[in-house]
């Protein structure tokens, strides 16, 4: 089994993040949106800086293996709201894994991501997490959410966290 570690994304991770998106996920959007790696790089750069200066605003973490190869990353934002409620939620922007990895490891990485989203939401005092997908093959991803207590509605998965555990100080 591959050993890996998660950590906050840094500037030197940006080319690998953009590269993974291009290599594994660009085909999921290119019949709808024009892929623009420079634009994605800019947004990721802003997220890295924002996470550093305002850790309650964004979460952008990368997983690297023992050879320092990036095998996954996840990006989430706080201060998001639905049109029908003033309840703040953490919205997952990206949950990408290296699709050449075996299925068990990919599942474990996504489960790690869910733990990070939920842990971060509790730390910043937000008790709703929303994860969405636009992938063509989304059933496994959404089943994993359901198995982990998310309420799946179409391609959206919501989880209401225990409100008694929110509002912990950020280290």
C-alpha positions as CSV (number, residue, x, y, z in Angstrom):
1,X,0.0,0.0,0.0
2,X,1.2,3.5,-0.9
3,X,2.1,5.7,2.1
4,X,1.2,9.3,1.9
5,X,0.7,12.5,3.9
6,X,-1.7,15.3,3.7
7,X,-0.7,18.9,4.2
8,X,-1.8,22.5,3.3
9,X,-1.1,23.4,-0.3
10,X,1.7,25.7,-1.0
11,X,2.8,27.7,-4.0
12,X,5.0,25.0,-5.3
13,X,2.0,22.6,-5.4
14,X,0.1,24.7,-7.9
15,X,1.6,23.2,-11.1
16,X,0.9,19.7,-9.8
17,X,-2.7,20.6,-8.9
18,X,-3.4,22.1,-12.3
19,X,-1.6,19.2,-14.0
20,X,-3.8,16.6,-12.2
21,X,-6.9,18.6,-13.2
22,X,-5.8,18.6,-16.8
23,X,-4.7,15.0,-17.0
24,X,-7.6,13.3,-15.1
25,X,-10.6,15.6,-15.1
26,X,-10.5,18.1,-18.1
27,X,-12.5,15.7,-20.2
28,X,-15.4,16.0,-17.7
29,X,-15.9,19.7,-18.5
30,X,-14.5,20.3,-22.0
31,X,-17.8,19.6,-23.8
32,X,-19.5,22.4,-21.6
33,X,-16.7,24.7,-20.5
34,X,-13.5,25.8,-22.2
35,X,-10.7,24.5,-20.0
36,X,-8.3,27.3,-19.1
37,X,-5.3,26.1,-17.1
38,X,-4.1,29.7,-16.5
39,X,-7.4,30.7,-15.0
40,X,-7.5,27.6,-12.8
41,X,-3.9,28.3,-11.7
42,X,-4.9,31.8,-10.8
43,X,-7.9,30.6,-8.7
44,X,-5.7,27.9,-7.0
45,X,-3.0,30.6,-6.3
46,X,-5.6,32.9,-4.7
47,X,-6.8,29.9,-2.6
48,X,-3.3,29.1,-1.4
49,X,-2.7,32.7,-0.3
50,X,-6.2,33.1,1.2
51,X,-5.8,29.9,3.2
52,X,-2.5,31.2,4.6
53,X,-3.8,34.6,5.6
54,X,-7.4,33.7,6.4
55,X,-7.5,30.0,7.4
56,X,-11.3,30.2,8.0
57,X,-12.0,31.1,4.4
58,X,-10.5,28.2,2.4
59,X,-9.1,24.7,2.8
60,X,-6.7,23.5,0.1
61,X,-4.8,20.3,1.0
62,X,-2.6,18.0,-1.0
63,X,-1.6,14.4,-0.5
64,X,1.9,13.4,-1.5
65,X,3.3,9.9,-1.5
66,X,6.7,8.8,-0.2
67,X,8.3,9.9,-3.5
68,X,6.7,13.3,-3.1
69,X,4.3,12.7,-6.0
70,X,1.0,14.4,-5.6
71,X,-1.7,11.8,-5.5
72,X,-4.7,13.9,-4.5
73,X,-5.9,17.3,-3.5
74,X,-9.1,18.8,-2.1
75,X,-10.4,22.4,-2.0
76,X,-13.3,23.7,0.0
77,X,-14.6,27.2,0.8
78,X,-16.6,28.6,3.7
79,X,-19.0,31.5,3.6
80,X,-21.3,29.9,1.0
81,X,-25.1,30.0,1.3
82,X,-28.1,28.5,-0.6
83,X,-30.7,30.8,-2.0
84,X,-33.3,29.6,0.5
85,X,-31.3,30.0,3.8
86,X,-28.9,32.1,5.7
87,X,-27.2,29.0,7.1
88,X,-23.6,29.1,6.2
89,X,-22.1,26.0,4.6
90,X,-18.7,24.7,3.6
91,X,-18.8,24.0,-0.1
92,X,-16.4,21.5,-1.6
93,X,-14.9,22.9,-4.8
94,X,-12.7,20.0,-5.8
95,X,-12.0,16.4,-4.7
96,X,-9.4,15.1,-7.1
97,X,-7.4,11.9,-6.9
98,X,-4.9,10.3,-9.3
99,X,-7.2,8.0,-11.3
100,X,-4.3,5.6,-12.0
101,X,-4.2,4.6,-8.3
102,X,-6.0,1.4,-7.3
103,X,-9.7,1.7,-6.2
104,X,-9.1,1.0,-2.5
105,X,-6.6,3.8,-2.3
106,X,-8.8,6.3,-4.2
107,X,-11.7,5.5,-1.8
108,X,-9.4,6.0,1.2
109,X,-8.2,9.3,-0.1
110,X,-11.8,10.5,-0.6
111,X,-12.7,9.4,2.9
112,X,-9.7,11.4,4.1
113,X,-11.1,14.4,2.3
114,X,-14.5,14.0,3.9
115,X,-12.8,13.9,7.3
116,X,-10.9,17.1,6.4
117,X,-14.0,18.9,5.2
118,X,-15.9,18.0,8.3
119,X,-13.1,18.7,10.7
120,X,-12.4,22.1,9.2
121,X,-16.1,23.0,9.2
122,X,-16.3,22.2,12.9
123,X,-13.1,24.2,13.6
124,X,-14.5,27.3,11.9
125,X,-18.0,26.9,13.4
126,X,-19.9,25.8,10.3
127,X,-22.3,22.8,10.7
128,X,-23.2,22.1,7.0
129,X,-20.9,20.6,4.4
130,X,-22.0,20.5,0.7
131,X,-20.2,18.3,-1.8
132,X,-21.2,18.2,-5.5
133,X,-20.0,16.5,-8.6
134,X,-20.4,17.0,-12.3
135,X,-18.5,13.8,-13.3
136,X,-20.1,11.5,-15.9
137,X,-19.5,8.5,-13.6
138,X,-20.6,9.8,-10.2
139,X,-22.4,6.9,-8.6
140,X,-19.4,5.5,-6.6
141,X,-18.4,9.0,-5.4
142,X,-22.0,9.7,-4.2
143,X,-22.4,6.2,-2.7
144,X,-19.3,6.9,-0.6
145,X,-20.9,10.1,0.6
146,X,-24.1,8.3,1.6
147,X,-22.1,5.7,3.4
148,X,-20.5,8.5,5.4
149,X,-23.7,10.1,6.5
150,X,-24.3,12.6,3.7
151,X,-27.9,13.2,2.4
152,X,-27.5,12.7,-1.4
153,X,-29.9,14.7,-3.6
154,X,-29.1,14.3,-7.3
155,X,-25.4,15.3,-7.7
156,X,-25.4,17.2,-4.4
157,X,-24.5,15.6,-1.0
158,X,-25.2,17.5,2.2
159,X,-24.1,16.7,5.7
160,X,-25.3,18.5,8.9
161,X,-22.7,18.2,11.5
162,X,-23.1,17.9,15.3
163,X,-23.5,21.6,16.2
164,X,-22.1,21.0,19.7
165,X,-18.7,20.3,18.3
166,X,-18.3,23.5,16.2
167,X,-16.4,26.7,16.9
168,X,-13.1,25.2,18.0
169,X,-10.1,27.6,17.8
170,X,-7.9,27.4,14.7
171,X,-4.4,26.4,15.8
